[in-house]
Amino acid sequence: MSELFKGEFSRRQILTTTGLGAISAAAIAKMGEEPAAAQQPPTAQPTPRGGSLPPQIKFAPISEQTEVDAGGPPTALPPERRLGFAIVGLGRLALEEIMPAFAQCKLAKPTALVSGDAAKANQIAEQYGIKPQNIYNYQNYDNLRNNPDVDVIYIVLPNSMHREYTVRGAKAGKHILCEKPMATTVEDCKEMIDACKQANRKLMIAYRCQYEPHHRAMIQMIRNKELGSVRLIQADNGQNQGGDLNQWRLKRALAGGGCLPDVGIYCLNATRYLTGEEPIEISARTFSTPGDPRFKEVEESVTFQLQFPSGVLAICSTSYGIHEARRFRVFGSNAWGQLDPAFSYNGLRMMVSRKSSTNNMAENVTEVRMSEKNQFALEMDHMADCVIANKQPHTPGEEGLQDQKLMALIYQAAQTGKTITLPRVSGLDVTRGPAPRTLK
Ligand code: NAD
C-alpha cells in the first residue's frame, strides 16, 4: 500500500461527543491505525498515463501526542494525469451532483459529455473546460473508442438505458461506472457483466454510500462486534415523488419499478453491506393509493423483510408517497447504532446508544462525528484508483446483479404473499471487491 493511502480513516476525521471512548474506542482506534507501509518513505505508483502518484507532504505534529493526528494535507494527481470521465446523460444527478463533485476529486476529471441536447452539452462543456470536440450524442457515442481523453464512462441515464450504454461503452474499450439500479432486469445485468468481461474492462455500480465515511464506520463497528451481536436492522428510504406524470421514474419500461429500484434499493443494499451477508428468506408487501395517477404503472410503497443466515432480521420500507425519510438503525445485543439521515448526499449523522458502564439505569446516547466527504467524488476516485491499480471495484457488476435479483424476488413475494426461501451463501461480502482505500 502506498504512503498516499492510509487506513480507512485518519484519526482527525472522527470527532466525538461525550462518552465515545466507552462506545467504540476499539473501532475508532482501528480506523485510525496506520498500515505498516504508511511508516515507510513515500514510494511512487505507476499510473496508466505513465506517471506516478505524488508523495504526501509531511508536517511536524501540530498537537500533543494525546491529541489526534491532523492527518496531513491531501495529495492528488495533477490534472493532465487524472483519468478522464465521459458523463452520459446530463440530467439532474449529473448536473447537480456529479459535475460539481469533480472539484473534490483527486484522480478523476471530466473530459467528455454525451447528451441528446447539443446546446445544453455545449454550455456544460464551457462551464467545466471540456473540449467542444469531446461532446457526443447518443448516435455517435461509440466514437468514444477513438478518444484517448476518456478512460471511464459514467452512465447517468434512466435505468432501462444502463444496459445498452454499458455494452456499447465496453465495446468502445472504456471502463464503465454505472448508476444504480444497475438495470431493470437480471438478464440485462448479466449482459452488462459479460460485455465488460469480454472487453476486459472494469464495471462498477455507483453505490455511493459504500464509499462514505459514516457508512464505512458503521460497517466496521458491526464487523468488530462493537454493538454486540446484531439482531435487527430497520431501514427506511422514501420521498414524495413529484407529480409530472411524464417523468421516466413513473414509467415501468424506463424505471423497472417504482420506489423500490429507485430509493428502496438503498435499504436493501445497506442490509447487505452492513452484515456482509446474503438473505435466506424474503417476504414483502406493496401498496399504491387507489386513484393516484402517479402510480398507474409503478408502485407507491413497499415493505420487505429479509432474514440473514446469522439470524439478523431486516425490516425495510420505501415509498414515493411520503415526506423524506432516509435512515437506518442497527440493533445489537449490547448497543444500537444509527445513521439518520443515512442515504442523503450530505448531513449524515451517526448515533450510538448503549448502557452506561457505571449506571445500569442510564443509557449513553452518543453522536459520532466525522468530517463530511463528497460521496460522488469518493466513488469516482475509487473507480479511477481501480483502473490505475488494476483492482476489482468494491461495488462491481456482481453487487448490482445481486440487488436486481433480490428486488425481483421482493416483487414476487409481494405478489404471491408467500415467503421466498433462498440458498444459503457462505462467506462475507461475496459480491464485493476489496474495501476502498482512503486517498490522502
Ligand atoms: P434525470 O431525469 O434528471 O436525467 C436523466 C437524463 O437522461 C436526462 O438528461 C435525459 O435527457 C436523459 N435521457 C436520455 N434518454 C432519455 C429517455 N428516453 N427518457 C428520459 N430521459 C432520457 O434523472 P436522474 O435523476 O439524473 O437519474 C439518472 C440515473 O441516476 C438513474 O439511473 C437514477 O437511478 C440515478 N440516480 C442516482 C442517484 C444517486 O444518489 N446515486 C441519485 C439520483 C439518480
Boltz pocket constraint, residues with backbone or C-beta under 6 A from the ligand:
constraints:
  - pocket:
      binder: B
      contacts: [[A, 89], [A, 90], [A, 91], [A, 92], [A, 93], [A, 94], [A, 116], [A, 155], [A, 156], [A, 157], [A, 158], [A, 159], [A, 179], [A, 180], [A, 181], [A, 206], [A, 208], [A, 248], [A, 254], [A, 261], [A, 262]]
      max_distance: 6.0
